[in-house]
Amino acid sequence: MKNTKKINKIMVILLIVILTIGLAAYISNIISTQTAKAETNEVIQKNEAVYNVPDDDEDSYIHQVETEASKSPTVYITNTGSKYHRSYCQYLSKSKIDILKSDAIMKGYGACSKCSP
């Protein structure tokens, strides 16, 4: 009888621990999701500010964007970083994705302090 009570207490403690871990993971996921949504909204707001197309002059605006894009030099980003780089930068050893500098800036990337693109 005493062994059964001990086993029941252990099972209750284990159940509490498992529920606590699950709740902590759930809360962490909610916080991560809210952070990601806030970051996404910030990028959207930056994009809207950059690409705010006036209704009355859409063709002129598209021409301006295309002209600016053609002037923008190619820079490089990585799979995991938040900076854009020149082609020879030491931070491009693992991944190297080409992108227009204007697009990198629009997507929220900052300039690398080492290679100063």
C-alpha positions in Angstrom: 0.0 0.0 0.0 2.8 2.4 0.8 4.5 1.7 -2.5 1.3 2.5 -4.4 1.0 5.8 -2.6 4.6 6.6 -3.4 4.1 5.7 -7.1 1.0 7.8 -7.2 2.8 10.8 -5.7 5.7 10.4 -8.2 3.2 10.2 -11.1 1.4 13.4 -9.9 4.8 15.2 -9.6 5.8 14.0 -13.1 2.5 15.1 -14.5 2.9 18.5 -13.0 6.4 18.8 -14.4 5.3 17.7 -17.9 2.4 20.1 -17.9 4.7 23.0 -16.7 7.2 22.3 -19.5 4.4 22.1 -22.0 2.9 25.4 -20.8 6.3 27.1 -20.9 6.8 25.9 -24.5 3.4 27.1 -25.4 4.0 30.6 -23.9 7.4 30.8 -25.6 5.8 30.0 -28.9 3.2 32.7 -28.4 5.9 35.3 -27.6 8.0 34.2 -30.6 4.9 34.5 -32.9 4.0 37.9 -31.5 7.6 39.1 -32.0 7.7 37.8 -35.6 4.4 39.5 -36.3 5.7 42.8 -34.9 8.9 42.5 -37.0 6.8 41.7 -40.1 4.6 44.7 -39.5 7.6 46.9 -39.1 9.0 45.7 -42.5 5.6 46.2 -44.1 5.4 49.7 -42.8 8.9 50.5 -44.1 8.0 49.0 -47.5 4.8 51.0 -47.7 6.8 54.2 -46.9 9.3 53.4 -49.7 6.7 52.1 -52.2 3.8 54.4 -51.6 2.3 54.6 -55.1 0.3 57.7 -55.8 -2.9 56.8 -57.6 -2.6 59.6 -60.2 0.9 59.0 -61.3 1.4 55.2 -61.2 3.3 54.9 -64.6 5.8 57.6 -63.6 6.3 55.9 -60.3 6.9 52.5 -61.8 9.5 54.0 -64.2 11.2 55.7 -61.3 11.4 52.4 -59.3 12.7 50.5 -62.4 15.4 53.3 -62.9 16.5 53.2 -59.3 16.7 49.4 -59.4 18.9 49.4 -62.5 21.3 51.8 -60.7 21.4 49.8 -57.5 24.6 47.7 -57.2 24.5 44.0 -56.4 25.3 43.1 -52.8 25.2 39.8 -51.0 23.2 38.5 -48.0 23.5 35.2 -46.1 20.8 32.7 -45.1 20.9 33.7 -41.5 22.4 37.2 -41.3 20.9 40.7 -41.1 23.6 42.6 -43.0 24.4 42.9 -46.7 28.0 42.6 -48.0 30.4 43.1 -50.8 31.3 39.9 -52.8 34.7 39.4 -51.1 33.5 39.9 -47.4 34.8 37.3 -44.9 31.2 36.9 -43.6 30.0 35.2 -46.8 31.9 32.0 -46.3 28.8 29.8 -45.5 26.2 31.3 -47.9 26.2 34.1 -50.5 22.9 35.2 -52.0 23.0 38.1 -54.5 20.5 40.9 -54.2 20.1 44.5 -55.3 21.3 46.9 -52.6 18.0 48.8 -52.8 16.1 45.5 -52.2 18.3 44.5 -49.3 17.7 47.9 -47.7 14.0 47.6 -48.4 13.9 44.2 -46.7 15.5 45.6 -43.6 19.1 44.5 -44.1 21.9 46.8 -42.8 25.3 47.4 -44.2 28.2 45.3 -43.0 30.6 47.2 -40.9 33.7 45.3 -42.2 33.3 45.5 -45.9 31.2 48.8 -46.0 29.2 48.0 -49.2 
